[in-house]
Amino acid sequence: MKRVREAFRAACERRGGLEAPPQLALERWRFATKLAEEARGRTAAAAGKGKTKRRRRGACGLVGENTDAMFPNVAHDGATKGTMANDLMRAGVSEAIAIEIEASVCAASAKEVVALEAMKQKLVDGGAHGLAKLAATKLTIHKHSRDLTLGDDYLVKLTHEAYGKLRALYEKHSRAGGDDDGDDDVHDRMFALLLRYKTIHGHGFQAACSHDVFRVLHDDLKVTMECFASPMNAYFARFCSAFGDVDAPFGSIGSFAAFQPSRGSYEVNPPFVREVLDEAALWCEALLERAEKSQNALTFVFIMPGWKETGAFDALTNSAFLRANVLIAAVDHGYCDGASHQRRDPYRASPYDTCVFVLQSSKAARDVGVKDTFATSVRVAMARAVPTLAQLKRQKRA
């Protein structure tokens, strides 16, 4: 990821004339492109084309033969103006140059996918001897935190509380049969998980609702699962997440783009990236239409910033399944910090107003309707996550 990040920085400087890339532009591009890639894979599978890994054309180019959990593998068509190009244009780069830079980043990412595939194959071909060359993960316990290190080059940190949570999730989902493979395996899994999220940056994209909010959603609407979470910030033991390869040992069932529930109640809080929000809203609508036809009870509580110009906001506001819509001012609520697993303070202020949409099929609305007290309960719960002045001062020093 470091090489892709450097390629983007260099392209912004040489071709775009920028001193630095737009903040979090690469992270937004990765989220949007990966979700679109997964959605195209879902569409291809539904059309009976999922048996082949041959390249297929998507809206943003060609999907490569190999796929990777972190790196998008798309060959940009040289004409599409995507998430990154829009960010660059807002920073003053011309449309043609912005598209050119995005295409170069797509190429750099696809190159890393090929390199990773070759590395994995090399390890497989080496068998136990090849795997034995990998350094062991080491755990170091400090007063307020724990370190997991691999060799001399890689280190990830987490709080004692976060370590305990991940350990409990691993015991539940990966040792349910009573197998005891020792501490080495769980520490290796934790290290891979934490390094992945550290590598992609953008902790703000991993922010989550507080436990108080989830208790309201569970008590009022029987929510039992999150559609966008990580093992570090998940409230429920089962959840969808971005990286099934490293998240699954801790309870992830994979990407929301591949999740097809027919009944139940779910919280949907995507990363605040326009394209991701739009895609998630469309998928919720499609699933609700299926549930309606099958007369199943299906509920989604969709949480997003109050961005009225997005396709998601328009689709949800005008949805035939909308049962409630609660708008909460930015100053009146907060979120669990996406980096709370390695920080003292769990909450962060919300940078935007937040909208809470409750979408239900007809049967769900009859079985578990929205209470008159729901809006007040959600507002009070979200207000409890507003960081204190002392917490805000510590966050600014961090």
C-alpha positions in Angstrom: 0.0 0.0 0.0 2.9 2.3 0.7 4.0 2.0 -3.0 0.5 2.8 -4.2 0.4 5.8 -1.9 3.7 7.0 -3.1 2.7 6.6 -6.7 -0.4 8.7 -6.1 1.6 11.4 -4.2 4.2 11.6 -7.0 1.5 11.8 -9.7 -0.3 14.6 -7.8 2.9 16.5 -7.6 4.3 16.0 -11.1 1.1 15.9 -13.2 -1.4 17.7 -10.9 0.8 20.5 -9.7 -0.3 19.8 -6.1 2.0 20.1 -3.1 0.2 17.1 -1.5 -2.7 14.9 -2.5 -6.2 15.8 -1.4 -6.8 14.5 2.2 -8.1 10.9 2.3 -8.6 10.9 -1.5 -6.8 7.6 -1.9 -8.8 6.0 0.9 -12.1 7.2 -0.6 -11.0 5.8 -4.0 -10.1 2.4 -2.5 -13.4 2.1 -0.6 -15.5 3.1 -3.6 -13.6 1.0 -6.2 -13.5 -2.1 -4.0 -17.2 -2.0 -3.3 -18.0 -1.4 -7.0 -15.7 -4.4 -7.8 -17.6 -6.6 -5.4 -21.0 -5.4 -6.6 -20.0 -6.3 -10.2 -18.9 -9.7 -9.0 -22.3 -10.2 -7.4 -24.1 -9.1 -10.5 -21.9 -11.5 -12.7 -22.6 -14.4 -10.3 -26.3 -13.7 -10.4 -26.2 -13.8 -14.2 -24.5 -17.1 -14.2 -21.1 -15.8 -15.0 -19.6 -16.3 -11.6 -17.9 -19.6 -12.6 -15.1 -17.8 -14.4 -12.3 -15.5 -13.3 -11.8 -14.2 -16.8 -11.7 -10.4 -17.1 -15.1 -8.7 -17.4 -15.9 -5.1 -18.1 -17.4 -2.9 -15.4 -18.4 0.7 -15.3 -14.9 1.8 -14.3 -12.8 -0.5 -16.5 -11.8 -4.2 -16.6 -11.9 -6.3 -13.5 -8.6 -8.2 -13.3 -8.3 -12.0 -13.3 -7.0 -12.0 -9.7 -8.7 -10.2 -6.8 -7.3 -9.1 -3.5 -9.1 -8.1 -0.3 -7.3 -4.7 0.0 -6.2 -3.6 -3.5 -8.7 -2.9 -6.3 -7.7 -4.7 -9.6 -9.3 -2.6 -12.3 -7.8 -1.4 -15.6 -9.1 2.1 -16.0 -10.6 2.9 -19.3 -8.9 6.3 -19.5 -12.2 8.2 -19.8 -14.2 7.5 -16.7 -14.3 10.2 -14.0 -14.3 8.4 -10.7 -14.1 9.1 -7.0 -10.4 10.1 -7.1 -10.7 12.3 -10.2 -13.6 14.2 -8.6 -11.4 14.8 -5.5 -8.6 16.0 -7.6 -10.8 18.3 -9.6 -12.1 19.9 -6.4 -8.4 20.5 -5.5 -8.0 22.4 -8.8 -6.7 19.7 -11.2 -8.1 19.7 -14.7 -10.5 16.9 -15.6 -8.1 15.3 -18.1 -5.2 15.2 -15.7 -7.4 14.1 -12.9 -8.6 11.1 -14.9 -5.0 10.4 -16.0 -3.8 10.3 -12.4 -6.7 8.0 -11.3 -5.8 5.7 -14.2 -2.2 5.6 -13.1 -3.2 4.7 -9.5 -5.5 1.9 -10.8 -2.5 0.5 -12.7 -0.3 0.7 -9.6 -2.9 -1.1 -7.6 -3.4 -3.8 -10.2 0.4 -4.3 -10.2 0.4 -4.9 -6.5 -2.4 -7.5 -6.8 -0.2 -9.5 -9.3 2.8 -9.2 -7.0 0.8 -10.4 -3.9 -0.5 -13.3 -5.9 3.0 -14.3 -6.9 4.1 -14.0 -3.2 1.3 -16.2 -2.0 2.0 -18.8 -4.6 5.7 -18.8 -3.6 4.8 -19.4 0.0 2.4 -22.2 -1.0 5.0 -23.8 -3.2 7.5 -23.7 -0.4 5.2 -25.7 1.8 6.0 -25.8 5.5 9.6 -24.8 4.7 8.4 -21.6 3.0 6.1 -20.7 5.9 8.8 -21.5 8.5 10.8 -18.6 7.1 8.2 -16.2 8.4 9.1 -14.5 11.7 7.0 -15.3 14.8 4.5 -12.7 16.1 5.6 -11.4 19.5 3.4 -10.0 22.2 4.7 -7.3 24.6 2.5 -6.1 27.5 2.8 -2.6 28.8 1.0 -0.7 31.5 -1.7 0.8 29.3 -1.4 -1.2 26.0 -0.1 -4.2 24.2 2.2 -4.4 21.2 2.3 -7.1 18.6 5.4 -7.2 16.5 6.7 -9.2 13.5 10.4 -9.1 13.2 12.0 -5.6 13.6 9.9 -3.8 11.0 6.3 -4.2 11.9 4.4 -3.1 15.0 0.7 -2.7 15.9 -0.7 -1.4 19.2 -3.9 -2.1 21.0 -5.4 -1.4 24.4 -5.9 -4.2 27.0 -9.7 -3.9 26.5 -9.4 -4.3 22.7 -7.1 -7.3 23.1 -9.6 -8.9 25.4 -12.4 -8.3 23.0 -10.5 -9.7 20.0 -9.4 -12.7 22.0 -13.0 -13.4 23.1 -14.3 -13.1 19.5 -11.5 -15.5 18.3 -12.4 -18.0 21.0 -16.1 -17.8 20.0 -15.7 -18.1 16.2 -12.4 -20.0 15.7 -12.2 -22.3 18.7 -15.8 -23.2 19.1 -15.0 -26.8 18.6 -12.7 -26.8 21.6 -9.5 -26.8 19.5 -6.6 -25.2 21.3 -3.9 -24.1 18.9 -2.1 -22.0 21.5 -1.4 -18.3 21.6 0.7 -18.1 18.5 -2.2 -18.6 16.1 -4.5 -16.0 17.8 -1.6 -13.5 17.9 -0.8 -14.1 14.3 -4.4 -13.5 13.4 -4.6 -10.4 15.5 -1.4 -9.0 14.0 -2.7 -9.6 10.4 -6.0 -8.0 11.2 -4.5 -4.9 12.9 -1.8 -4.4 10.3 -4.4 -4.4 7.5 -6.5 -1.7 9.1 -3.4 0.3 10.0 -2.2 0.1 6.4 -5.3 1.5 4.8 -5.3 4.6 7.1 -8.5 6.6 7.5 -9.6 5.7 11.0 -12.5 8.1 10.5 -14.0 5.7 8.0 -14.1 3.0 10.7 -16.1 5.1 13.2 -19.1 3.3 14.7 -22.2 4.0 16.7 -21.8 3.8 20.5 -23.0 0.9 22.6 -25.9 3.0 23.8 -27.2 3.4 20.3 -27.0 -0.3 19.5 -28.9 -1.0 22.7 -31.7 1.3 21.5 -31.7 -0.4 18.0 -31.8 -3.8 19.5 -34.5 -3.1 22.1 -36.7 -1.0 19.7 -36.2 -2.7 16.3 -34.6 -6.1 17.2 -31.3 -5.2 15.3 -28.8 -8.1 15.8 -26.1 -7.5 13.2 -24.0 -4.8 11.5 -23.5 -4.6 7.8 -20.4 -2.4 7.9 -18.1 -3.0 10.8 -14.7 -4.4 11.8 -13.7 -6.8 14.6 -12.4 -3.8 16.6 -15.6 -1.7 16.5 -18.4 -4.3 16.1 -21.0 -4.4 18.8 -22.6 -7.8 17.8 -20.7 -11.0 17.5 -21.6 -11.4 13.8 -21.1 -8.6 11.2 -20.2 -7.8 7.6 -16.8 -6.2 7.0 -14.4 -5.2 4.3 -11.7 -7.8 4.8 -13.1 -11.3 5.1 -9.7 -12.9 4.9 -8.4 -11.3 8.1 -11.8 -10.5 9.8 -13.5 -13.9 9.5 -11.7 -15.6 12.5 -13.2 -12.8 14.6 -16.8 -13.1 13.4 -17.1 -11.5 10.0 -19.3 -13.1 7.4 -17.7 -11.1 4.5 -18.7 -8.0 2.6 -22.2 -6.5 2.6 -22.0 -6.4 -1.2 -22.3 -10.2 -1.1 -24.8 -10.4 1.9 -28.3 -11.3 0.9 -30.6 -11.5 4.0 -34.2 -12.3 3.4 -35.4 -11.5 7.0 -34.1 -10.0 10.2 -33.0 -6.5 11.4 -29.7 -4.9 10.5 -27.7 -1.7 11.2 -26.1 -0.2 8.0 -23.5 2.4 8.7 -21.2 2.6 5.6 -18.0 4.6 5.4 -18.9 8.2 4.6 -17.9 7.9 0.9 -20.6 9.0 -1.5 -20.2 6.1 -3.9 -20.2 3.6 -1.1 -23.3 5.2 0.5 -25.1 5.2 -2.9 -24.3 1.5 -3.6 -25.3 0.4 -0.1 -28.7 2.3 -0.3 -29.4 0.6 -3.6 -28.6 -2.8 -2.3 -30.8 -2.3 0.8 -33.7 -1.3 -1.5 -33.2 -4.4 -3.7 -33.2 -6.7 -0.6 -36.3 -5.0 0.7 -38.1 -5.5 -2.6 -37.3 -9.2 -2.4 -38.5 -9.4 1.2 -41.7 -7.6 0.3 -42.5 -10.0 -2.5 -41.8 -13.0 -0.2 -43.8 -11.4 2.6 -40.7 -11.6 4.9 -39.9 -9.2 7.8 -36.8 -7.3 6.9 -35.5 -4.1 8.6 -32.5 -1.9 7.8 -31.5 1.0 10.0 -29.4 3.1 7.6 -27.0 5.7 9.2 -25.3 8.3 7.0 -24.3 11.9 7.0 -26.9 14.5 6.1 -25.6 14.9 2.6 -28.7 15.8 0.7 -26.9 15.9 -2.6 -26.1 12.2 -2.6 -28.0 9.5 -4.4 -28.3 7.6 -1.1 -30.0 10.4 0.6 -32.5 10.8 -2.2 -33.2 7.1 -2.5 -33.7 6.6 1.2 -35.8 9.8 1.6 -38.1 8.7 -1.2 -38.1 5.0 -0.4 -41.5 3.2 -0.3 -40.0 1.3 2.7 -39.2 4.4 4.8 -40.8 4.3 8.3 -38.8 6.9 10.1 -36.1 9.5 9.5 -34.2 11.2 12.3 -31.9 14.1 11.6 -29.3 14.8 14.4 -27.2 18.0 14.3 -23.4 17.4 14.3 -22.9 19.2 17.7 -25.5 17.0 19.4 -23.8 13.6 18.9 -20.6 11.6 18.5 -19.3 8.3 17.3 -16.9 5.6 18.6 -13.5 6.5 17.2 -12.3 4.1 14.5 -8.9 4.0 16.3 -10.4 3.5 19.8 -8.8 0.0 19.9 -5.4 1.8 20.4 -6.5 5.0 22.2 -7.5 6.0 25.7 -10.6 7.9 24.6 -13.4 6.0 22.8 -15.4 8.8 21.3 -14.9 11.4 18.5 -17.1 14.4 17.6 -19.2 14.0 14.5 -18.0 16.3 11.7 -21.5 16.2 10.0 -25.2 16.1 10.8 -26.4 12.5 10.8 -29.5 10.9 9.4 -31.0 7.7 10.8 -33.3 6.1 8.3 -35.5 3.1 9.3 -36.5 1.0 6.3 -38.9 -1.9 6.7 -40.8 -4.4 4.6 -44.6 -4.4 5.3 -44.4 -7.5 7.6 -41.5 -6.0 9.5 -43.4 -2.8 10.1 -46.4 -4.8 11.4 -44.2 -7.1 13.6 -41.8 -4.5 14.9 -43.1 -1.0 14.2 -41.2 2.2 15.0 -42.1 3.4 18.4 -43.2 7.0 19.1 -40.2 7.3 21.4 -37.7 6.0 18.9 -36.4 9.4 17.7 -35.9 10.7 21.2 -34.2 7.5 22.3 -31.7 7.6 19.4 -30.9 11.3 20.0 -30.2 10.7 23.7 -28.1 7.7 22.9 -26.0 9.4 20.3 -25.6 12.4 22.6 -23.8 10.2 25.1 -21.0 9.7 22.6 -20.1 13.4 22.5 -16.4 13.6 23.7 -15.7 15.8 26.8 -13.5 18.9 26.6 -10.7 17.0 28.2 -11.0 14.2 25.6 -11.0 16.7 22.8 -7.8 18.3 24.1 -6.1 14.9 24.3 -7.2 14.1 20.7 -5.7 17.3 19.4 -2.4 16.6 21.1 -2.3 13.0 19.7 
